[in-house]
Amino acid sequence: PHLHHGRPVAILAQAAYSSPPHNPHHPRVSSSNKLCVCNCIFATMVRYCAEPKNPSKSCKAMGADLRVHYKNTYETCRAIKGMTLATAKQYLGQVLDKKRCIPFRVYTGCIGKTPQAKEFKVTQGRWPVKSVKVVLGLLQNAESNAEFKKLDTEALTITHIQVNRAQKGRRRTYRAHGRINAYLNSPCHVQMILEEPPEEVEKPDGEAKPKTFTRKQLAKYRLKIGGDK
């Protein structure tokens, strides 16, 4: 066999991939245990940037590495923040029918003007169909989670919604004179939290506290006790 510093190559490979000596205090980890450890690590990485005030009266939905443009999805999610679930679904349906638009407030480069944006007190707006359909799917997922928790879906309000950039997908495009340029896409992560509004509690009818006055107030108004004299 081929020798490497006086040792056969096969022996070197066996030594490189051999496990360390057995220690009774540190048991060996099998391949199945390694897989379970990896699954536990990935399971703990999924977390939200915000937490609801009352977890029992809220539901969540999340989408990771969605194949939609980050900027269009950002403006779409920003437009529905604070709406109720029914209002948001109706609004996005009208956007698909081109009856209303998504206002663009942050990413306004090369965005055309439309009269439909006047209701949002801006001039630029678009109709990002793909982003709207993805957000509608997340709202449907959140509604299903709410029904599973037996929440009132008609009272749910979007209190938190966030869009983050995801890792770009790398492709290539072929240019003139034998050149090659990067051809990347911009996916995104979306997370949302819907909550029921807190129940209104009536103020208890208690005895009115007696009014107190300072010496300066008594001297200013000259309050008299017992008739007009």
Stockholm file with secondary structure:
# STOCKHOLM 1.0

chainA/1-229         PHLHHGRPVAILAQAAYSSPPHNPHHPRVSSSNKLCVCNCIFATMVRYCAEPKNPSKSCKAMGADLRVHYKNTYETCRAIKGMTLATAKQYLGQVLDKKRCIPFRVYTGCIGKTPQAKEFKVTQGRWPVKSVKVVLGLLQNAESNAEFKKLDTEALTITHIQVNRAQKGRRRTYRAHGRINAYLNSPCHVQMILEEPPEEVEKPDGEAKPKTFTRKQLAKYRLKIGGDK
#=GR chainA/1-229 SS CCEETTEEHHHHHHHHHSCCCCBTTBCCCCHHHHHHHHHHHHHHTCCCSSCCSSGGGEEEEEEEEESSCHHHHHHHHHHHTTCBHHHHHHHHHHHHTTSSCEECSSCCTTCCBCGGGGGGTCSBEECCHHHHHHHHHHHHHHHHHHHHTTCCGGGCEEEEEEEEECCCCEEEEECGGGCEEEEECCCEEEEEEEECCCCCCCCCCCCCCCCCCCHHHHHHHTCCSSSCC
#=GC SS_cons         CCEETTEEHHHHHHHHHSCCCCBTTBCCCCHHHHHHHHHHHHHHTCCCSSCCSSGGGEEEEEEEEESSCHHHHHHHHHHHTTCBHHHHHHHHHHHHTTSSCEECSSCCTTCCBCGGGGGGTCSBEECCHHHHHHHHHHHHHHHHHHHHTTCCGGGCEEEEEEEEECCCCEEEEECGGGCEEEEECCCEEEEEEEECCCCCCCCCCCCCCCCCCCHHHHHHHTCCSSSCC
//
